């Protein structure tokens, strides 16, 4: 659902706002500005995907990873990182969580994040039209973009795309998973214990994980989705790749 062009447009809007406040890079050549912004933006995107947060104190440390170009400042990079992190967090994490909940027929009101709840409700509306074999009419532009994307994705029955590469003799050090691993092995991505399996030239996920549109295996929160099998006197506790049922003292 995420577009780098969208992130950059949000970023540039933020930059123009800050220029009005006196934060600007007047001497920066155009040929330096865009590559610099993109590098900083990518850092923000990856941080959101791996950490599921955009804490300012953590983001502040990222800007030093990008060499400062002529006429540019670290402030510009900080704005880029923060803007792209927030956009990615809303679109890929919160909204996608809502869509997954709707697809699992979970109750949208249990979503604590407002974006996740909104995307869940709009996805449910799209799924209903798909089940009734109704046309997926474009929603008016007044509807927020994330809501329109969630609705259309679910109405059209979109599935997570698979990574289409020929399987080759790669070992577990190839964590980009642009090619398959033979035989099947468990690998890591971004220093996390994400579980992948390469099957018939496409990446699939192990039990307790679900592939996203970027080919990454994300943990399924059975507790939030209410797909667990805990009893009425038990509390569901999500853990990586599975869940536990703990006795409830209530």
LINSUL-V877049 format. One record per pair of residues at least 12 apart in sequence whose ideal C-beta (glycine too) atoms are under 10 Angstrom apart, sorted by the first residue. I is the first residue (numbers start at 0). J is the second residue. If there is no record, write none. Layout:
[[I,J] [I,J]]
This chain:
[[0,90] [0,91] [0,94] [0,95] [0,98] [0,118] [0,144] [0,145] [0,148] [0,149] [0,151] [0,152] [0,157] [0,211] [0,212] [1,44] [1,47] [1,48] [1,83] [1,86] [1,87] [1,89] [1,90] [1,91] [1,92] [1,94] [1,95] [1,148] [1,212] [1,213] [2,86] [2,90] [2,144] [2,148] [3,37] [3,40] [3,41] [3,44] [3,83] [3,86] [3,87] [5,83] [5,86] [5,87] [5,90] [5,144] [6,37] [6,40] [6,41] [6,43] [6,44] [6,79] [6,82] [6,83] [6,84] [6,85] [6,86] [6,87] [6,90] [7,33] [7,36] [7,37] [7,40] [7,79] [7,82] [7,83] [7,86] [8,82] [8,86] [9,40] [9,82] [9,83] [9,85] [9,86] [9,89] [10,36] [10,37] [10,39] [10,40] [10,43] [10,75] [10,78] [10,79] [10,80] [10,81] [10,82] [10,83] [10,85] [10,86] [11,33] [11,36] [11,78] [11,79] [11,82] [12,82] [13,78] [13,79] [13,81] [13,82] [13,83] [13,85] [13,86] [14,32] [14,36] [14,74] [14,75] [14,78] [14,79] [14,82] [16,78] [17,74] [17,75] [17,77] [17,78] [18,75] [22,72] [22,74] [22,75] [22,77] [22,78] [23,72] [23,74] [23,75] [24,68] [24,69] [24,70] [24,71] [24,72] [24,74] [24,75] [25,70] [26,69] [26,70] [26,71] [26,72] [27,68] [27,69] [27,70] [27,71] [27,72] [27,75] [28,68] [28,69] [28,70] [28,71] [30,68] [30,69] [31,67] [31,68] [31,69] [31,70] [31,71] [32,68] [32,70] [32,71] [32,75] [34,65] [34,68] [35,65] [35,66] [35,67] [35,68] [35,69] [35,70] [35,71] [35,75] [35,76] [35,79] [36,65] [36,68] [36,71] [36,75] [36,76] [36,78] [36,79] [36,80] [36,82] [36,83] [37,65] [37,79] [37,83] [38,64] [38,65] [38,66] [38,68] [38,76] [38,79] [38,80] [39,61] [39,62] [39,64] [39,65] [39,71] [39,73] [39,75] [39,76] [39,77] [39,78] [39,79] [39,80] [39,81] [39,82] [39,83] [40,76] [40,78] [40,79] [40,80] [40,82] [40,83] [40,84] [40,86] [40,87] [41,65] [41,79] [41,80] [41,83] [42,58] [42,61] [42,62] [42,64] [42,65] [42,76] [42,79] [42,80] [42,83] [42,84] [43,58] [43,61] [43,62] [43,76] [43,77] [43,78] [43,79] [43,80] [43,81] [43,82] [43,83] [43,84] [43,85] [43,86] [43,87] [43,88] [44,80] [44,83] [44,84] [44,86] [44,87] [44,88] [44,90] [44,91] [45,61] [45,80] [45,83] [45,84] [45,87] [45,189] [46,58] [46,60] [46,61] [46,80] [46,81] [46,83] [46,84] [46,87] [46,88] [47,80] [47,83] [47,84] [47,85] [47,86] [47,87] [47,88] [47,89] [47,90] [47,91] [47,92] [48,84] [48,87] [48,88] [48,91] [48,92] [48,188] [48,189] [48,211] [48,213] [48,215] [48,217] [49,188] [49,189] [49,190] [49,191] [49,193] [49,215] [50,84] [50,88] [50,92] [50,189] [50,191] [51,88] [51,91] [51,92] [51,93] [51,96] [51,217] [52,84] [52,88] [52,92] [53,80] [53,81] [53,82] [53,83] [53,84] [53,85] [53,86] [53,87] [53,88] [53,89] [53,92] [54,84] [55,77] [55,80] [55,81] [55,84] [57,84] [58,77] [58,80] [58,81] [58,83] [58,84] [58,85] [59,73] [59,77] [59,80] [59,81] [60,80] [61,76] [61,77] [61,79] [61,80] [61,81] [61,84] [62,74] [62,75] [62,76] [62,77] [62,78] [62,79] [62,80] [62,81] [63,76] [64,76] [64,80] [65,79] [65,80] [88,112] [88,114] [89,112] [89,113] [89,114] [89,115] [89,118] [89,145] [90,114] [90,118] [90,144] [90,145] [90,148] [90,149] [91,211] [91,212] [91,213] [91,215] [91,217] [92,112] [92,114] [92,115] [92,211] [92,217] [93,110] [93,111] [93,112] [93,113] [93,114] [93,115] [93,116] [93,117] [93,118] [93,145] [94,112] [94,114] [94,115] [94,117] [94,118] [94,119] [94,121] [94,122] [94,143] [94,144] [94,145] [94,146] [94,148] [94,149] [94,152] [95,114] [95,115] [95,118] [95,122] [95,145] [95,149] [95,152] [95,209] [95,211] [95,212] [95,217] [96,110] [96,112] [96,114] [96,115] [96,116] [96,118] [96,119] [96,217] [96,220] [96,223] [96,224] [97,110] [97,112] [97,113] [97,114] [97,115] [97,116] [97,117] [97,118] [97,119] [97,120] [97,121] [97,122] [97,123] [97,145] [97,146] [97,149] [98,115] [98,118] [98,119] [98,121] [98,122] [98,123] [98,125] [98,126] [98,145] [98,148] [98,149] [98,150] [98,152] [98,153] [98,157] [99,115] [99,118] [99,119] [99,122] [99,209] [99,211] [99,217] [99,219] [99,220] [99,223] [99,224] [100,115] [100,116] [100,118] [100,119] [100,120] [100,122] [100,123] [100,220] [100,223] [100,224] [100,225] [100,226] [101,115] [101,118] [101,119] [101,120] [101,121] [101,122] [101,123] [101,124] [101,125] [101,126] [101,127] [101,149] [101,153] [101,224] [102,119] [102,122] [102,123] [102,126] [102,152] [102,153] [102,209] [102,224] [103,209] [103,219] [103,221] [103,223] [103,224] [103,225] [103,226] [104,123] [104,126] [104,224] [104,225] [104,226] [105,119] [105,123] [105,220] [105,223] [105,224] [105,225] [105,226] [106,119] [106,123] [106,224] [106,225] [107,119] [107,120] [107,121] [107,122] [107,123] [108,120] [109,222] [109,223] [109,224] [109,225] [110,223] [111,223] [114,143] [114,145] [114,146] [114,149] [115,149] [115,223] [117,143] [117,145] [117,146] [117,149] [118,143] [118,145] [118,146] [118,148] [118,149] [118,150] [118,152] [118,153] [119,149] [119,153] [120,146] [120,149] [120,150] [121,138] [121,142] [121,143] [121,145] [121,146] [121,147] [121,148] [121,149] [121,150] [121,151] [121,152] [121,153] [121,154] [122,146] [122,148] [122,149] [122,150] [122,151] [122,152] [122,153] [122,154] [123,149] [123,150] [123,153] [124,138] [124,146] [124,149] [124,150] [124,153] [124,154] [125,138] [125,147] [125,148] [125,149] [125,150] [125,151] [125,152] [125,153] [125,154] [125,155] [125,156] [125,157] [126,150] [126,152] [126,153] [126,154] [126,156] [127,153] [127,154] [128,150] [128,153] [128,154] [128,155] [129,153] [129,154] [129,155] [129,156] [130,154] [130,156] [133,154] [134,154] [135,150] [135,151] [135,152] [135,153] [135,154] [135,155] [135,156] [136,150] [136,151] [136,154] [137,150] [137,151] [138,150] [138,151] [138,154] [152,212] [157,212] [158,210] [158,212] [159,202] [159,204] [159,209] [159,210] [159,211] [159,212] [159,213] [159,214] [159,215] [160,201] [160,210] [160,211] [160,212] [160,213] [160,214] [161,198] [161,199] [161,200] [161,201] [161,202] [161,203] [161,210] [161,214] [162,175] [162,176] [162,177] [162,178] [162,179] [162,195] [162,197] [162,200] [162,201] [162,202] [162,210] [162,213] [162,214] [162,215] [163,177] [163,200] [163,201] [163,202] [163,214] [164,176] [164,177] [164,178] [164,179] [164,197] [164,200] [164,201] [164,202] [164,214] [165,178] [165,179] [165,200] [166,178] [166,179] [166,180] [166,181] [166,197] [166,198] [166,199] [166,200] [166,201] [167,179] [167,180] [167,181] [167,197] [168,180] [168,181] [169,181] [169,184] [169,186] [169,197] [170,184] [170,186] [171,184] [171,185] [171,186] [171,187] [171,195] [172,186] [172,187] [173,186] [174,186] [174,187] [174,188] [174,189] [174,190] [174,193] [174,195] [175,188] [175,214] [176,188] [176,193] [176,195] [176,197] [176,202] [176,214] [176,215] [176,216] [177,202] [177,214] [178,197] [178,200] [178,202] [179,195] [179,196] [179,197] [179,198] [179,199] [179,200] [179,201] [179,202] [180,195] [180,196] [180,197] [180,198] [180,202] [181,197] [181,198] [182,197] [183,195] [183,196] [183,197] [183,198] [183,203] [183,205] [184,196] [184,197] [185,205] [186,216] [188,214] [188,215] [188,216] [189,215] [191,215] [191,216] [191,217] [191,218] [191,239] [192,216] [192,218] [192,239] [192,240] [193,205] [193,208] [193,215] [193,216] [193,217] [193,218] [193,239] [193,240] [194,206] [194,207] [194,208] [194,216] [194,218] [194,239] [194,240] [195,208] [195,210] [195,214] [195,215] [195,216] [196,208] [196,216] [201,214] [202,214] [202,215] [202,216] [203,216] [204,216] [204,217] [204,218] [204,219] [204,240] [205,240] [206,219] [206,240] [206,241] [207,219] [207,220] [207,221] [207,237] [207,238] [207,239] [207,240] [207,241] [207,242] [208,239] [208,240] [208,241] [216,240] [218,237] [218,238] [218,239] [218,240] [218,241] [218,242] [219,237] [219,240] [219,241] [219,242] [220,235] [220,237] [220,238] [220,242] [221,235] [221,236] [221,237] [221,238] [221,241] [221,242] [222,234] [222,235] [222,236] [222,237] [222,238] [222,242] [222,243] [222,244] [223,235] [223,237] [223,242] [224,237] [226,242] [227,241] [227,242] [227,243] [227,244] [228,242] [228,244] [229,242] [229,243] [229,244] [229,245] [229,247] [230,244] [230,246] [230,247] [231,247] [231,249] [232,244] [232,246] [232,247] [232,248] [232,249] [233,245] [233,246] [233,247] [234,246] [234,247] [234,248] [234,249] [235,247]]
